[in-house]
Amino acid sequence: MSELLIHDLAEVATPKGTSHRRGAAQGAVERLNGVDVVCRGGRIVFVGSPEERRRQLGELPGVPRLDGSGRCLVPGFVDCHTHLPWAGTREHEFSDRLAGKTYQEIAAAGGGILSTVRSTRAASEDELVANTRARLARMLEWGTTTAEVKSGYGLELEAELKQLRAARRAAADQPVEVVTTLLAAHEFPPEHRADAAAREAWVREICERITPAAAEHGLATFCDVFCERGVFEVDQARRVLEAGRRHGLVPRLHADEFADSGGAELAAELGAASADHVLAVSEAGVEAMARAGVAAVLLPGVSFFLRKPHYAPARRFVEAGVPVVLATDCNPGSSHTESLPMILWLGIFRLGLSIEESLTAVTLNAASVLGQGRRLGSLEVGKDADAVLLDGPNLDHLGYHFGVNPVVAVVKAGSVVHRRP
């Protein structure tokens, strides 16, 4: 049985519980000083003082050790919104945006999501596996131990399934745990854009062919949709998510990013795991999410990357009792980063969250969105031993020393899977 002793930690900082923390509880992070953590069989079996550890467990001779002297241990980071299995790059669009071109102008010139769709359709499954695995490796270096991964750059039956298979294959033989999401309703493909009838045909294709196929082959846990005016309207999004639910897929939404589209209210109506983006959410949408217990997954990397002045109303969500989550939205067009610490810093400096609220947002709350709060997201006895050792004596240092990789080591299921060179 595998064992690990993380000893002489300056601080252990963790939220506690098995589900979302919301409101004032989102900032309730336990901070213990002078602590040992013992992992056995992939789980945490002890958190406490070295003296108490010796009294309960002895000296643990021969057990592998990770020195925590002068350092802080936090739960493994959970990135619950990414788009990893893509091919191609779009740095030319980045330069165009810096020169002042709009998203619409870039899309009209053949760029945008459909540029990545063309590259991803043309790529082999093996190429997508390699690309996804490389991105997961970079995530691990920044402390991510669990990641959600979406399709959505195939926009046809076989290409969507190819993306999901690639994500599942990429998860093998590397440490980051992967949860997959079907996002065929990311956009309307070129062949389904001519008119309302063509768009309706794509909605039916998702509901009647793609969703059943993904579920039949066990390729997805969640079903997602881009609910926005001019993309998937509320009625279309509802049909897609209800089809997913009929096939055992849990609903999630990209909602209200550009305008109040009613996506937050739809998420509440369906009891979705989350509504993501939600920059333009209405007050009614916030209240509906709070009543239904729907988490708000905020993606500040998008506003930062696109140089937009507007960010999601994080403080309003906290005040309303909506669980707040932070994620990278790692994708080639609007948030090209694998770094959850970067997103945590934006949560502090742009969204107005405290360091404690931000930590909860990338650990326990993110794990709970993925339905994994009972085993992931906090450093408590009985939970999976997923942890990040940070180069600093306390949690405050994580926010204070920004712009550098703070990760000294990463532990997944009780084994050290990454050490900083």
C-alpha positions as CSV (number, residue, x, y, z in Angstrom):
1,M,0.0,0.0,0.0
2,S,1.4,3.4,-1.0
3,E,2.2,5.8,1.7
4,L,3.5,9.4,1.9
5,L,4.4,11.7,4.8
6,I,4.3,15.5,4.1
7,H,6.1,16.8,7.1
8,D,6.8,20.1,9.0
9,L,4.5,22.2,6.9
10,A,4.4,25.9,7.8
11,E,0.7,25.9,6.9
12,V,-2.1,23.7,5.6
13,A,-4.9,25.8,4.1
14,T,-8.1,24.2,3.0
15,P,-11.8,24.6,2.7
16,K,-13.8,21.9,4.4
17,G,-16.8,19.9,3.4
18,T,-18.2,17.6,0.7
19,S,-20.1,20.2,-1.4
20,H,-20.1,23.8,-2.5
21,R,-19.3,26.5,-0.1
22,R,-21.4,29.6,-0.7
23,G,-21.9,33.1,0.7
24,A,-19.8,33.8,3.8
25,A,-18.8,30.1,3.9
26,Q,-16.9,30.4,0.6
27,G,-14.2,32.3,2.5
28,A,-14.1,29.9,5.5
29,V,-10.7,28.3,4.9
30,E,-9.1,26.4,7.8
31,R,-5.4,27.3,8.2
32,L,-3.3,25.1,10.4
33,N,0.3,25.8,11.3
34,G,3.1,23.4,12.0
35,V,1.4,20.4,10.5
36,D,2.1,16.9,9.1
37,V,-0.1,15.2,6.5
38,V,-0.1,11.4,6.1
39,C,-1.4,9.7,3.0
40,R,-2.1,6.0,2.7
41,G,-3.7,4.0,-0.1
42,G,-4.3,7.2,-2.0
43,R,-6.3,8.9,0.8
44,I,-5.5,11.3,3.6
45,V,-5.4,9.4,6.9
46,F,-3.9,12.2,9.2
47,V,-3.7,16.0,9.3
48,G,-2.3,17.4,12.5
49,S,0.8,18.3,14.6
50,P,3.9,16.2,14.3
51,E,3.6,15.3,18.0
52,E,0.0,14.0,17.5
53,R,1.1,12.1,14.3
54,R,3.9,10.4,16.3
55,R,1.5,9.5,19.0
56,Q,-1.1,8.0,16.6
57,L,1.1,6.6,13.9
58,G,4.6,6.4,15.2
59,E,7.7,7.6,13.3
60,L,6.7,5.9,10.0
61,P,10.1,4.5,9.2
62,G,10.6,3.8,5.5
63,V,7.7,5.9,4.4
64,P,8.5,8.3,1.6
65,R,8.7,11.9,2.7
66,L,8.0,15.3,1.2
67,D,9.6,18.1,3.1
68,G,7.1,20.9,3.8
69,S,9.4,23.2,5.8
70,G,8.6,26.8,5.2
71,R,5.9,25.9,2.8
72,C,2.1,25.8,2.4
73,L,0.0,22.8,1.4
74,V,-3.4,23.4,-0.3
75,P,-5.8,21.0,-2.1
76,G,-5.1,19.9,-5.6
77,F,-6.5,22.4,-8.0
78,V,-9.5,21.4,-10.1
79,D,-10.0,23.1,-13.5
80,C,-13.7,22.5,-14.3
81,H,-13.9,24.3,-17.6
82,T,-11.5,23.6,-20.5
83,H,-11.5,22.9,-24.2
84,L,-8.3,20.9,-24.5
85,P,-8.6,18.5,-27.5
86,W,-8.0,21.0,-30.3
87,A,-5.6,21.2,-33.2
88,G,-4.0,24.3,-34.8
89,T,-3.2,27.7,-33.3
90,R,-4.7,31.2,-33.7
91,E,-1.9,33.5,-32.7
92,H,-2.5,35.5,-36.0
93,E,-5.9,36.4,-34.6
94,F,-4.3,37.5,-31.4
95,S,-2.2,40.0,-33.4
96,D,-5.3,41.1,-35.4
97,R,-7.1,41.8,-32.2
98,L,-4.2,43.8,-30.9
99,A,-4.4,45.8,-34.1
100,G,-8.1,46.6,-33.4
101,K,-10.0,44.1,-35.4
102,T,-13.3,42.8,-33.9
103,Y,-14.3,39.2,-33.3
104,Q,-16.9,39.6,-36.1
105,E,-14.2,40.9,-38.5
106,I,-11.9,38.0,-37.7
107,A,-14.7,35.5,-38.1
108,A,-15.7,36.9,-41.4
109,A,-12.1,36.5,-42.6
110,G,-12.3,32.7,-41.7
111,G,-11.1,32.9,-38.2
112,G,-12.7,32.3,-34.8
113,I,-14.1,29.0,-33.6
114,L,-14.6,27.7,-37.1
115,S,-10.9,28.1,-37.8
116,T,-10.2,25.6,-35.0
117,V,-13.1,23.4,-36.2
118,R,-11.3,23.1,-39.6
119,S,-8.0,22.2,-38.0
120,T,-9.6,19.8,-35.5
121,R,-11.6,18.0,-38.1
122,A,-8.5,17.5,-40.2
123,A,-6.4,16.3,-37.3
124,S,-6.0,12.6,-36.5
125,E,-7.2,11.2,-33.2
126,D,-3.6,10.5,-32.3
127,E,-2.6,14.1,-32.9
128,L,-5.5,15.3,-30.6
129,V,-4.3,12.8,-27.9
130,A,-0.8,14.2,-28.1
131,N,-2.0,17.8,-28.0
132,T,-4.3,17.2,-25.0
133,R,-1.7,15.3,-23.1
134,A,0.8,18.1,-23.6
135,R,-1.7,20.6,-22.2
136,L,-2.5,18.3,-19.2
137,A,1.2,18.2,-18.5
138,R,1.4,21.9,-18.4
139,M,-1.7,22.1,-16.1
140,L,0.0,19.7,-13.8
141,E,3.1,21.9,-13.5
142,W,0.7,24.7,-12.3
143,G,-1.0,22.4,-9.7
144,T,-4.0,21.1,-11.5
145,T,-4.8,17.5,-10.4
146,T,-8.3,17.2,-12.0
147,A,-9.6,18.8,-15.2
148,E,-12.8,18.8,-17.1
149,V,-12.3,18.6,-20.9
150,K,-14.9,19.5,-23.5
151,S,-15.5,18.7,-27.1
152,G,-17.0,21.4,-29.4
153,Y,-14.4,21.8,-32.1
154,G,-15.7,18.9,-34.2
155,L,-19.3,20.1,-34.9
156,E,-20.1,16.8,-36.7
157,L,-20.8,13.4,-35.3
158,E,-17.5,11.7,-35.9
159,A,-15.3,14.7,-35.1
160,E,-17.1,15.3,-31.8
161,L,-16.7,11.6,-30.8
162,K,-13.0,11.8,-31.9
163,Q,-12.4,14.7,-29.5
164,L,-14.0,12.9,-26.6
165,R,-12.1,9.7,-27.4
166,A,-8.9,11.7,-27.6
167,A,-9.6,13.2,-24.2
168,R,-10.2,9.8,-22.6
169,R,-7.1,8.4,-24.2
170,A,-5.0,11.4,-23.1
171,A,-6.1,10.8,-19.5
172,A,-4.3,7.4,-19.5
173,D,-0.7,7.1,-18.3
174,Q,-0.5,10.6,-16.9
175,P,-1.6,11.9,-13.4
176,V,-4.3,14.5,-14.1
177,E,-7.7,13.1,-13.7
178,V,-10.0,13.9,-16.6
179,V,-13.8,14.4,-16.7
180,T,-15.3,14.7,-20.2
181,T,-18.1,16.9,-21.5
182,L,-20.0,16.8,-24.8
183,L,-20.2,20.3,-26.2
184,A,-21.5,19.7,-29.7
185,A,-23.8,22.7,-29.2
186,H,-20.7,25.1,-29.1
187,E,-21.6,26.8,-32.4
188,F,-23.4,26.1,-35.7
189,P,-21.1,24.4,-38.2
190,P,-20.7,26.0,-41.7
191,E,-23.0,23.4,-43.3
192,H,-25.8,24.3,-40.9
193,R,-25.7,28.1,-41.0
194,A,-27.7,29.0,-44.2
195,D,-31.1,29.6,-42.6
196,A,-33.4,28.6,-39.7
197,A,-34.1,25.2,-41.2
198,A,-30.4,24.4,-41.4
199,R,-30.0,25.5,-37.8
200,E,-32.9,23.4,-36.7
201,A,-31.4,20.4,-38.5
202,W,-28.2,20.8,-36.4
203,V,-30.1,21.0,-33.2
204,R,-31.9,17.7,-34.2
205,E,-28.5,16.2,-35.1
206,I,-27.2,16.9,-31.7
207,C,-30.3,15.6,-29.9
208,E,-30.9,12.5,-32.0
209,R,-27.5,11.3,-33.1
210,I,-24.5,12.9,-31.4
211,T,-25.8,12.8,-27.8
212,P,-27.0,9.2,-27.9
213,A,-23.7,8.1,-29.5
214,A,-21.6,9.9,-26.9
215,A,-23.6,8.4,-24.1
216,E,-23.7,4.9,-25.7
217,H,-19.9,4.7,-25.9
218,G,-19.5,6.2,-22.3
219,L,-17.5,9.1,-23.7
220,A,-19.0,12.0,-21.6
221,T,-20.3,12.7,-18.1
222,F,-21.7,16.2,-18.9
223,C,-23.6,17.9,-21.7
224,D,-23.0,21.6,-22.3
225,V,-24.4,24.2,-24.6
226,F,-23.5,27.8,-25.7
227,C,-26.7,29.6,-24.7
228,E,-26.5,33.0,-26.2
229,R,-28.5,35.3,-28.5
230,G,-27.6,34.6,-32.0
231,V,-26.1,31.2,-31.2
232,F,-28.3,28.7,-29.3
233,E,-31.4,30.4,-28.0
234,V,-33.0,29.3,-24.8
235,D,-35.5,26.9,-26.3
236,Q,-32.8,25.3,-28.4
237,A,-30.5,25.0,-25.4
238,R,-33.2,23.5,-23.4
239,R,-33.8,20.8,-26.0
240,V,-30.1,19.9,-26.2
241,L,-29.7,19.7,-22.4
242,E,-32.9,17.7,-22.0
243,A,-31.7,15.2,-24.6
244,G,-28.5,14.9,-22.7
245,R,-30.3,14.3,-19.5
246,R,-32.4,11.6,-21.1
247,H,-29.1,9.8,-21.9
248,G,-27.6,10.3,-18.5
249,L,-25.5,13.4,-19.1
250,V,-25.5,16.1,-16.5
251,P,-26.4,19.6,-17.9
252,R,-24.1,22.6,-17.8
253,L,-24.3,25.9,-19.7
254,H,-22.1,28.6,-21.3
255,A,-24.6,31.3,-20.4
256,D,-25.1,35.1,-20.7
257,E,-21.5,35.9,-21.7
258,F,-22.4,38.7,-24.1
259,A,-26.0,39.6,-23.2
260,D,-28.7,38.5,-20.8
261,S,-30.0,35.6,-22.8
262,G,-31.9,33.9,-20.1
263,G,-29.2,31.2,-19.7
264,A,-28.9,31.6,-16.0
265,E,-32.6,31.1,-15.5
266,L,-32.5,28.0,-17.8
267,A,-29.6,26.6,-15.7
268,A,-31.8,27.0,-12.6
269,E,-34.8,25.6,-14.3
270,L,-32.9,22.4,-15.3
271,G,-30.9,22.1,-12.1
272,A,-27.7,22.4,-14.1
273,A,-24.4,21.8,-12.4
274,S,-23.2,25.2,-13.4
275,A,-23.8,28.3,-15.5
276,D,-20.4,29.5,-16.9
277,H,-19.2,32.9,-18.0
278,V,-22.3,34.8,-16.8
279,L,-20.8,38.3,-17.3
280,A,-24.2,39.7,-18.5
281,V,-26.4,37.8,-16.0
282,S,-29.5,39.6,-14.8
283,E,-30.5,40.1,-11.2
284,A,-33.3,37.6,-11.8
285,G,-30.7,35.1,-13.1
286,V,-28.5,35.5,-10.1
287,E,-31.5,35.0,-7.7
288,A,-32.7,31.9,-9.7
289,M,-29.2,30.4,-9.5
290,A,-29.1,31.0,-5.8
291,R,-32.4,29.3,-5.2
292,A,-31.5,26.3,-7.4
293,G,-28.0,25.9,-6.0
294,V,-26.4,26.3,-9.4
295,A,-22.7,27.3,-9.3
296,A,-21.3,30.2,-11.2
297,V,-18.2,29.2,-13.1
298,L,-16.3,32.5,-13.7
299,L,-13.7,32.6,-16.5
300,P,-11.8,35.9,-16.0
301,G,-9.0,34.8,-18.3
302,V,-11.3,35.5,-21.2
303,S,-11.8,39.2,-20.3
304,F,-8.1,39.5,-19.6
305,F,-7.0,37.8,-22.8
306,L,-9.5,39.8,-25.0
307,R,-8.6,43.0,-23.2
308,K,-12.2,43.6,-22.1
309,P,-12.9,45.9,-19.2
310,H,-15.9,44.0,-18.0
311,Y,-15.7,41.0,-15.7
312,A,-18.4,38.7,-14.1
313,P,-20.1,40.1,-11.0
314,A,-18.3,37.8,-8.5
315,R,-19.2,39.8,-5.4
316,R,-22.8,39.8,-6.4
317,F,-22.8,36.0,-6.7
318,V,-21.2,35.7,-3.3
319,E,-23.6,38.1,-1.7
320,A,-26.6,36.2,-3.2
321,G,-25.3,32.8,-1.9
322,V,-24.3,31.4,-5.4
323,P,-21.3,29.1,-5.2
324,V,-18.5,30.8,-7.1
325,V,-16.0,28.8,-9.1
326,L,-12.9,29.9,-11.1
327,A,-11.6,28.0,-14.2
328,T,-9.2,28.6,-17.1
329,D,-11.5,28.1,-20.1
330,C,-8.3,26.9,-21.7
331,N,-8.9,27.3,-25.5
332,P,-7.0,28.6,-28.5
333,G,-9.1,31.7,-29.1
334,S,-10.1,33.6,-26.0
335,S,-8.1,32.2,-23.0
336,H,-5.0,30.4,-24.0
337,T,-3.6,29.4,-20.6
338,E,-3.2,26.2,-18.6
339,S,-2.5,28.1,-15.3
340,L,-5.1,28.1,-12.6
341,P,-2.9,30.2,-10.4
342,M,-3.1,32.9,-13.1
343,I,-6.9,32.6,-12.9
344,L,-6.8,32.7,-9.1
345,W,-4.8,36.0,-9.3
346,L,-7.4,37.4,-11.6
347,G,-10.1,36.4,-9.2
348,I,-8.4,38.4,-6.5
349,F,-7.2,41.4,-8.6
350,R,-10.1,41.7,-11.1
351,L,-13.2,40.0,-9.5
352,G,-12.7,41.2,-5.9
353,L,-12.5,37.8,-4.3
354,S,-10.4,37.2,-1.2
355,I,-7.6,34.8,-1.3
356,E,-9.7,32.3,0.7
357,E,-12.7,32.7,-1.6
358,S,-10.4,32.2,-4.6
359,L,-8.9,29.1,-3.1
360,T,-12.3,27.6,-2.5
361,A,-13.3,28.5,-6.1
362,V,-10.5,26.4,-7.6
363,T,-10.7,23.5,-5.2
364,L,-13.9,22.4,-3.3
365,N,-16.4,24.4,-5.4
366,A,-14.8,23.3,-8.6
367,A,-14.7,19.7,-7.5
368,S,-18.4,19.9,-6.5
369,V,-19.4,21.2,-10.0
370,L,-17.9,18.0,-11.3
371,G,-19.8,15.9,-8.8
372,Q,-16.6,15.0,-6.9
373,G,-16.8,17.1,-3.8
374,R,-17.1,14.0,-1.5
375,R,-13.6,12.9,-2.5
376,L,-11.8,15.9,-3.9
377,G,-11.3,19.6,-3.2
378,S,-10.2,19.7,0.5
379,L,-7.5,18.3,2.7
380,E,-9.5,16.2,5.1
381,V,-9.1,12.6,6.5
382,G,-10.9,10.2,4.2
383,K,-10.6,12.3,1.0
384,D,-8.3,11.6,-1.9
385,A,-4.8,12.7,-1.2
386,D,-4.6,15.4,-4.0
387,A,-2.5,18.3,-2.9
388,V,-0.2,21.1,-4.0
389,L,2.9,22.2,-2.1
390,L,3.4,25.9,-2.6
391,D,6.6,27.9,-2.4
392,G,5.6,30.3,0.4
393,P,4.9,30.0,4.1
394,N,1.2,30.6,4.0
395,L,-1.9,31.0,1.7
396,D,-1.5,34.8,1.6
397,H,1.8,34.4,-0.1
398,L,0.1,32.7,-3.0
399,G,-1.7,35.9,-3.9
400,Y,1.0,38.2,-2.7
401,H,3.8,36.8,-5.0
402,F,2.0,36.8,-8.4
403,G,3.3,36.1,-11.8
404,V,5.6,33.2,-10.9
405,N,4.8,29.5,-10.7
406,P,4.3,28.9,-7.0
407,V,4.2,25.1,-7.3
408,V,7.0,23.1,-5.6
409,A,5.4,19.7,-5.8
410,V,2.1,18.1,-6.8
411,V,0.6,15.0,-5.0
412,K,-2.1,12.9,-6.8
413,A,-3.7,10.0,-5.0
414,G,-1.0,10.0,-2.4
415,S,2.0,10.0,-4.8
416,V,4.3,12.8,-5.7
417,V,3.6,13.2,-9.4
418,H,5.5,16.4,-10.1
419,R,8.4,18.2,-8.5
420,R,9.8,21.6,-9.6
421,P,13.2,21.1,-11.2
